[in-house]
Amino acid sequence: MRLDVIGMGNLNYDIILTLERFPEFHEKIMAKGAYFGLGGAAANTISWLAVFGLKTGYIGAVGRDDVGEMHLKFFRDLGVDTGGIDVVDDPSGIAVVMVAGEDKRIVKYPGANLKRRFKPEYAEKARFLHLSSNPPQLIEEAVRFAKKNGIPISLDIGEAPLPRELERDVDYLLMNEDEYRRKYGSLDLTLCKAKNLVVTLNGGGALVREGSRTFEIRGLSAKVIDSTGAGDSFDAGIIYGVLNGWSLEDSAKLGMLLAYLTVQRVGARSAIVPLTEIKRKAKELGLKIPLV
């Protein structure tokens, strides 16, 4: 079966606590609220795209436990193909997130995610590959595979290193402002040699380089409740637009809208809604994208 997009990355169980402030050393405080749900950066992106009607699949690993079963059921209920997900004996991954205003602290236990392996025989089913939260070895395998097989690939690189010789082979390199500054020393987008580049900005919006053309997408003003998953939502907008033949500028505007909706809810997937609702919201905000 041919798939529009296959994602590869972590599959976690998120425990998110909203706080007035972070605790001091040896201090116990009460949380304002708590959220429990499934997460994993690329998995969040794939969840958006599945709800938008794309044929999706996933490469990952979960434990032989209740959390692993929850991941598989959630994806199957959305119509995501789970043929690339291994079930292993290690416990499923866990992420504990503490949020205080626009600041957050995250502790992760990778568990089964460490058993994830790139599957070329599965990946070749894809029209498009998307990677997020992957170790360098898997990134290199996937980028080389995508180039060899002529499959476009997007990479939300995070803090992972990317060999400069592979940078040119990435079709859409995605990262946030802080990650880009740490890697390249400034916000000069010409320093990166990826084919196309999107750098999301603190406070909203993004800097975008489409080929040799560079421009800024202005952010939408929102009261941030929880920024968990906002970058993953942005990635979903990029991928959906690109696969539908949009310009990268329009794709980034959709990504900005999805991120805007995400930060106003607690949890990485709480804001996921069908395209009909996205169209309505875009029209309400006066956002001119091909959906409207």
Order of alpha helices (4+ residues) and beta strands (2+ residues): beta-beta-beta-alpha-beta-alpha-beta-beta-beta-alpha-beta-alpha-beta-alpha-beta-alpha-beta-beta-beta-alpha-alpha-alpha
